């Protein structure tokens, strides 16, 4: 018997006893204010959030933030007048010049400021990744404490493609130099409606 065979036989002979997989493996997170936790974490990862009362406030904020921007697309009917580009294209390459994408997120997570988006909000999957600036609109009632709670609510067999988005695109090289907007949106603004 070779040394290798001896080692493998020893490992096989010394396996721990099998244990059953936990039936209900979840974590519970408690935050005094889910909205504030979401805002704090989003700010920490380079995004920004603003609690607003209605779509008129969102429109006013966007017009101040992006006064003369062109190549704007939205899937929000309430803000359709701000768009001069449609996301309903057959070839995603047609969105290569997209400057601002405005979409809605049906679910948000307080622990990491992740926002779920799927094909119901995105006629083109590439939109939040290819745009220069990304705006996502969420409702306070859709913020859950943690990812365990989020996954309990998701039904990916009904939505097709979906992804969590958290903050603007960023990367850091081996020297820890953080670059925002490296391979996706340069900024993420989240508007939180009641």
Secondary structure, DSSP 8 states (H G I E B T S, - for coil): --HHHHHHHHHHHT--------SS-------S-HHHHHHHHHHHTT-EEEEESSHHHHHHHHHHHTTT--SEEE--GGGGGG-SS-S--SSGGGGTT--EEEEE-SEEETTT--EEEETTT-SSTTHHHH-SEEEEEEEGGGEESSHHHHHHH--HHHH-SEEEE-SS-EEE-TT--EEETSSS-SEEEEEEE-
